[in-house]
Amino acid sequence: MTTDRRTFIAAVGFVAAGVGSRSKAAEPLNAPSLPAPFAAPTTGLRIDPRTLGAKGDGQTKDTVALQQALDRCAVMGGGEVAVAGGRYLTGAIRIGSNTVLRIEADATLLGSPDLADYPIVQVRWEGRFVPGYVGLIWAQDARNVGITGKGRIVASDAIPGRVAKSGLRHPALLEFTDVRGLSVTDISGEQNDMWAVHPVLCDDVIFHGVTLKGRADGIDVDSCRRVHIHACDFDTVDDCISLKSGRGMEGTTIARPTEDVTITDSVFRDHRWACIGIGSETSGGIRRVLVERCRFLLAHTFTIYLKSRPGRGSIIEDITMRDLDVSGAGYGFLRLNFLDSGKQDQFPVPGLAGIPTVRNFTFERIRVKDVPILVEAVNIHPDKPLVGFTLRDVTGTAGHGITLANMRGVEIAGISANIFSGPKIAAENVSGRGLDQAVKLVLPARPAAVAAPAATYRLGLESGAPN
């Protein structure tokens, strides 16, 4: 049996424009024009770290010279640090405001194998702020930060795993906290077992033309606003892109959502989990996400996985994905699981408020090739059904069809994919259009209610108890 395959065309230009909020899901949802990457201010300052003593021989630690160059740019009003002509071994380096780090095509930054070369700071890890080793290249409380060039950033394989024996989280490759105006363009990154790129509490962020390889997540967008990921290439051993916003009462109290995220014209390969994951750390909320014109070549589980659980609270809404080519999926194209994904927090959001509100999901013009399951969307809490789910214009081949539970305002239309086994649609406690031929589905067990913790939560105190 042959399956129609449309040619994938990456046709979006990279033009300067302002970034605005998108319309509600019920209205036409169009990707805003991509903003221009941050350019160094016109101070004329351009520093070569070799003039400050960097060797670039791959053996001498050049951390001091690289950091001096970055610091001089920041304190003199901004500029560019240009790294060229060698392999620069370095510990963690910090980029200040109005500064561009340019890594030329003939240059590589090599992460130090010594954990002592990475300061211990407050990092967000699995939805909570905890002490941990900072990223190899990092910025905090900065404005207008750029990383660009055709060069490489490579982490050390001598730092295995995500958490040290001490319990401290290992360094990310790139980590940005509270940065307004961030662009990472054209570089290639290779990470070890920890996440590669981790922006947290950032605004106006763009990743363009970035290639990421690693043994963990590619880009983890964490409580960020106005994020554009365009023309990037992922080959990771966990989620290629994950959208997060904190966990439990801490995430709810900080109340910083991830919102207005656009992912376009990118290529995904995942070897352990999903290509795009939303959650499971969603306590600050996830909203207004658009994914368009992407190719998904490999996923260990589901290509797209939206996930949370009771105890997270908040809302996941206005998610639109369209014009996608999907192949190589180990489990299937799409899974929704809002009942039991991720670890429960020490201080969960109790009761009905702790059940995530989920609404306005649209998936359309999807081309699948031999996916085992088309859609598995049954793990939705009956006390808060999903309101607004559209699946439209799906072609190709799939082993099993669509299973839905606990939904309102569903629209299923134009499903011409060939289903090899079982019914095309099975549903229970679902209302909407396109369900006439649906067979009855056995609902999953209702999860136990989440009780309030014994101690009172206080922001910043791990135990929740007073000093």
C-alpha atoms as one frame of an Amber mdcrd trajectory, in Angstrom:
protein
   0.000   0.000   0.000   1.364   3.423  -0.905   0.771   6.535   1.108   0.646
  10.073  -0.279   3.582  12.110   0.991   3.657  15.834   0.452   6.988  17.499
  -0.090   8.221  19.353   2.949   9.100  22.958   2.099  10.835  25.274   4.518
   9.725  28.622   3.191   9.544  31.024   6.101  11.902  33.978   5.792  13.859
  35.297   8.740  12.791  38.931   8.877  12.837  41.649  11.453   9.486  42.323
  13.044   7.878  42.946  16.395   6.536  40.042  18.416   2.883  40.160  19.377
   0.429  37.896  21.129  -1.600  35.596  18.925  -5.338  35.354  18.676  -7.486
  32.905  20.586  -7.686  29.339  19.338 -11.210  29.842  17.989  -9.869  32.433
  15.534  -7.415  31.833  12.652  -4.022  31.199  14.197  -1.140  32.488  12.096
   2.531  32.474  12.983   3.884  35.973  13.605   6.911  37.038  11.618  10.143
  36.025  13.239  12.056  38.782  15.013  15.624  39.563  14.055  18.308  38.013
  16.269  19.989  40.354  18.704  22.985  42.139  17.182  25.818  43.686  19.163
  25.325  47.408  19.828  27.201  49.881  17.681  29.977  50.518  20.180  32.486
  49.045  17.751  33.836  46.854  20.546  34.988  43.430  19.324  37.273  41.348
  21.503  39.316  38.296  20.560  39.945  36.288  23.762  43.394  35.365  22.474
  44.465  38.958  23.102  43.655  38.313  26.764  45.644  35.087  26.962  43.352
  32.369  25.586  45.326  29.553  23.958  42.668  27.634  22.025  44.779  24.478
  22.162  42.075  22.203  23.625  44.164  21.474  26.726  44.756  24.774  28.531
  41.733  26.076  30.386  40.760  29.373  28.767  37.945  30.179  31.217  39.589
  33.320  32.640  40.376  34.886  29.269  36.912  34.111  27.868  35.201  35.511
  30.948  37.338  38.674  30.911  36.398  39.294  27.290  32.675  38.856  28.032
  32.874  41.071  31.134  34.662  43.866  29.273  31.956  43.889  26.628  29.202
  44.116  29.213  30.721  46.906  31.325  31.685  49.011  28.276  28.149  49.203
  26.972  28.073  46.064  24.891  29.900  44.446  22.016  30.998  41.159  20.560
  33.383  38.464  21.736  34.669  36.613  18.675  36.098  33.141  19.280  38.048
  31.754  16.327  40.877  29.482  15.276  40.989  26.727  17.877  39.474  24.488
  20.521  38.867  26.402  23.724  38.621  24.357  26.915  36.513  26.230  29.445
  34.507  26.031  32.612  31.241  27.908  32.964  31.256  31.389  31.421  28.622
  34.085  31.926  27.353  36.453  29.232  26.309  39.920  30.362  23.859  42.397
  28.872  24.208  43.765  25.327  26.787  41.125  24.452  27.114  38.687  21.581
  29.312  35.603  21.814  30.331  34.685  18.271  31.850  31.241  17.768  33.333
  31.092  14.300  33.192  28.020  12.063  36.796  27.095  12.875  36.234  27.270
  16.642  34.889  24.920  19.320  34.152  25.588  22.972  34.854  22.450  24.998
  33.247  22.034  28.405  35.600  21.297  31.277  35.399  17.780  32.723  35.796
  19.180  36.268  32.577  19.993  38.149  34.528  22.491  40.238  34.608  24.682
  37.118  30.813  25.159  37.280  29.529  27.409  40.100  26.680  26.162  42.263
  23.683  28.473  41.938  19.912  28.226  42.136  18.718  26.278  39.080  15.277
  25.077  38.151  15.273  21.299  37.997  12.166  19.186  37.464   9.972  22.176
  38.229  11.611  23.377  41.451  14.409  25.855  42.172  17.238  23.969  43.869
  21.014  24.285  44.189  22.803  22.927  41.142  25.728  23.395  38.793  25.166
  26.229  36.351  25.297  25.754  32.581  28.489  25.788  30.557  27.429  29.064
  28.922  24.963  31.010  31.005  23.317  34.348  31.588  21.191  35.637  34.438
  19.316  38.905  34.950  20.574  40.179  31.590  19.162  42.058  28.624  19.981
  41.512  24.964  22.167  38.416  24.874  23.263  36.629  21.719  25.158  33.486
  20.782  25.887  33.022  17.102  28.369  31.720  14.538  28.891  28.465  12.711
  31.051  26.940  15.455  30.423  24.229  18.030  29.779  24.009  21.765  30.582
  20.562  23.146  29.999  19.323  26.701  32.363  16.952  28.460  31.529  13.241
  28.464  33.379  13.044  31.781  30.221  14.365  33.498  27.773  11.444  33.177
  24.148  11.426  34.284  21.878  14.316  35.172  22.540  14.465  38.913  25.841
  14.220  40.770  26.406  11.845  43.691  25.999  14.900  45.932  22.444  15.308
  44.647  23.246  18.490  42.731  21.941  18.802  39.196  24.641  18.627  36.516
  25.381  21.551  34.155  23.232  22.249  31.123  25.022  23.179  27.920  23.353
  26.602  27.669  21.278  28.049  30.515  19.554  31.421  30.696  17.572  32.779
  33.639  15.607  36.037  33.536  16.999  37.192  30.193  14.978  39.643  28.097
  16.013  39.580  24.480  17.855  36.321  23.787  18.918  34.871  20.451  20.869
  31.695  19.711  21.512  31.287  16.004  23.367  28.924  13.691  25.551  27.202
  16.294  25.862  23.438  16.820  25.668  21.987  20.311  26.586  18.544  21.636
  25.496  17.682  25.171  26.086  14.778  27.540  23.340  13.253  29.737  21.918
  16.566  30.956  19.538  18.923  29.137  21.175  20.898  26.348  19.438  24.306
  26.341  17.373  25.638  29.252  15.849  29.132  29.158  13.989  29.961  32.394
  11.833  33.037  33.070  12.991  34.584  29.779  11.149  36.909  27.395  11.552
  37.443  23.644  13.645  34.419  22.770  14.676  33.064  19.382  16.486  29.888
  18.370  17.229  29.873  14.645  19.277  27.410  12.621  20.513  25.605  15.742
  21.650  21.965  15.544  21.491  20.011  18.798  22.701  16.503  19.551  22.740
  14.926  22.961  21.758  12.199  25.355  18.916  14.173  26.948  16.480  17.000
  26.130  17.241  19.489  23.369  15.502  22.741  24.376  13.506  22.966  27.617
  11.442  26.158  27.530  10.634  26.872  31.175   8.217  29.675  32.153   9.191
  31.805  29.135   7.207  34.245  27.011   7.360  34.938  23.283   9.655  32.154
  22.111  10.433  31.332  18.468  12.156  28.100  17.468  12.746  28.089  13.717
  14.702  25.918  11.257  16.414  23.895  13.983  17.621  20.282  13.801  17.314
  17.914  16.782  18.820  14.478  17.410  18.331  13.788  21.111  17.904  10.944
  23.578  14.838  12.476  25.234  12.345  15.200  24.348  13.692  17.308  21.496
  11.645  20.242  22.810   9.854  20.333  26.155   7.613  23.133  27.405   7.436
  23.516  31.194   6.324  26.015  33.850   7.096  24.712  37.334   5.666  22.066
  39.636   3.232  22.058  42.580   2.700  24.987  44.902   6.022  26.578  43.992
   5.109  26.749  40.315   1.577  27.905  41.159   2.823  30.611  43.520   5.414
  31.966  41.074   2.626  31.761  38.464   4.812  32.308  35.439   3.403  30.527
  32.367   5.149  29.436  29.225   3.201  31.275  26.543   3.297  32.450  22.935
   5.638  29.770  21.639   6.080  29.223  17.897   7.937  26.194  16.513   8.360
  26.127  12.735  10.226  24.408   9.894  12.321  22.168  12.134  13.419  18.515
  12.017  13.092  16.141  14.985  14.649  12.814  16.003  14.129  11.445  19.522
  15.581   8.187  20.841  13.910   7.869  24.265  10.736   9.894  24.699   8.841
  12.398  22.489   9.782  14.913  19.828   7.686  17.665  21.414   6.541  17.319
  25.002   4.270  19.737  26.833   4.584  19.127  30.563   4.495  17.389  32.842
   5.612  20.399  34.916   2.731  22.737  34.073   1.850  24.454  37.365   2.493
  27.924  35.958   0.406  27.173  32.873   1.140  26.570  29.180  -0.767  28.587
  26.586  -0.742  29.745  22.982   1.590  27.278  21.330   1.828  26.950  17.552
   3.765  24.191  15.746   3.862  24.360  11.951   5.589  22.744   8.976   7.828
  20.378  10.908   9.210  16.934  10.067   9.251  14.262  12.772  11.538  11.434
  11.667  11.909   9.399  14.872  10.226   9.178  18.279  10.761   6.452  20.835
   7.231   6.871  22.253   4.725   9.366  20.828   5.752  12.121  18.469   3.656
  14.686  20.373   2.987  14.156  24.083   0.921  16.534  26.262   1.078  15.557
  29.909   0.352  16.628  33.476  -1.412  15.254  36.565  -3.696  16.231  39.474
  -1.635  18.280  41.924  -0.231  20.518  39.177  -3.244  22.821  38.815  -3.218
  25.720  36.332  -4.128  25.473  32.645  -2.936  24.110  29.311  -4.749  25.878
  26.489  -4.691  27.069  22.890  -2.355  24.477  21.417  -2.309  24.330  17.614
  -0.195  21.982  15.495  -0.564  21.744  11.735   1.168  20.763   8.490   3.267
  18.034  10.104   5.011  15.024   8.518   5.299  12.133  10.977   7.234   8.878
  10.599   9.362   6.600  12.767   7.063   6.858  15.807   7.584   3.980  18.236
   4.177   4.223  19.948   2.167   6.698  17.907   1.512  10.256  16.774  -0.280
  11.911  19.706  -0.861  11.141  23.370  -2.687  13.194  25.991  -2.159  12.154
  29.609  -3.362  14.456  32.370  -3.859  11.788  35.051  -0.491  10.423  36.134
   2.494  11.877  34.280   5.579  12.928  36.233   6.407  12.808  39.928   3.986
  14.227  42.459   5.259  17.332  44.217   6.023  17.511  47.922   3.496  20.346
  48.042   0.860  19.603  45.398  -2.108  21.799  44.607  -4.951  19.924  46.365
  -8.533  19.213  45.375 -10.365  20.324  42.268  -8.039  23.317  41.801  -5.157
  20.883  41.433  -6.688  19.142  38.403  -5.255  20.877  35.317  -7.715  22.728
  33.103  -7.144  21.681  29.473  -8.842  23.263  26.461  -8.623  24.301  22.842
  -6.329  21.803  21.149  -6.171  21.666  17.345  -4.245  19.195  15.177  -4.746
  19.490  11.428  -3.163  18.598   8.107  -1.148  15.752   9.608   0.584  13.203
   7.365   1.537   9.999   9.173   3.483   6.996   7.957   3.025   3.670   9.733
   2.442   5.037  13.224   1.330   2.288  15.655  -1.397   4.521  17.203  -2.882
   7.631  15.680  -4.241   9.297  18.844  -4.442   8.092  22.452  -6.356  10.669
  24.491  -8.135   8.832  27.304  -6.206   9.901  30.414  -8.285  13.025  31.019
  -9.923  13.703  34.376 -13.730  13.291  34.326 -14.127  16.191  36.769 -12.427
  18.539  34.291 -13.032  17.278  30.773 -11.005  18.669  27.917 -13.076  21.399
  26.213 -12.319  21.965  22.535 -10.433  19.261  20.641 -10.092  19.302  16.846
  -8.457  16.609  14.730  -8.789  17.351  11.066  -7.344  16.249   7.705  -5.149
  13.313   8.664  -3.692  11.120   5.920  -1.345   8.126   5.768  -1.202   4.822
   7.626  -1.617   3.793  11.255  -1.864   0.512  13.160  -4.665   1.674  15.487
  -7.006   4.652  15.339  -8.278   7.308  17.722  -9.324   6.797  21.349 -10.950
   9.654  23.267 -12.403  10.055  26.746 -13.862  12.876  28.845 -14.060  15.606
  26.187 -16.487  18.309  25.119 -16.618  20.271  21.882 -14.813  17.666  19.796
 -14.513  17.929  16.016 -13.187  14.967  14.031 -13.123  15.517  10.267 -11.247
  14.398   7.192  -9.579  11.345   8.748  -8.579   9.430   5.628  -5.620   7.603
   7.150  -5.737   3.838   6.668  -6.203   2.068  10.026  -4.939  -1.514  10.010
  -6.511  -2.818  13.235  -9.629  -2.021  15.272 -12.064   0.857  14.946 -11.160
   4.217  13.505 -12.635   5.962  16.585 -13.469   4.710  20.073 -14.835   7.120
  22.658 -16.590   7.464  26.001 -18.012  10.542  27.717 -17.228  12.591  24.614
 -19.483  15.032  22.773 -19.048  16.906  19.531 -19.032  16.301  15.770 -17.614
  13.463  13.734 -18.293  10.815  16.388 -21.191   9.018  14.695 -19.232   5.838
  14.003 -17.345   5.791  17.320 -17.439   2.534  19.287 -17.697   2.461  23.073
 -14.479   2.697  25.062 -13.769   1.491  28.610 -12.773   4.491  30.718  -9.562
   4.466  32.763  -9.856   4.349  36.532 -10.550   7.637  38.299  -7.367   8.781
  40.068  -7.381   9.275  43.818  -8.023  12.823  45.011  -4.948  14.862  45.923
  -5.072  15.894  49.580  -3.509  19.036  51.015  -0.052  18.408  52.552   0.247
  18.366  56.314   2.675  21.316  56.377   1.844  24.785  55.097   3.753  25.733
  51.964   5.880  28.887  52.030   7.705  30.059  48.938  11.447  29.587  49.229
  11.357  27.180  52.162  11.833  23.577  51.064  10.163  22.116  54.135   7.255
  24.557  54.098   7.849  25.183  57.805   8.828  28.592  59.300  12.471  29.366
  60.074
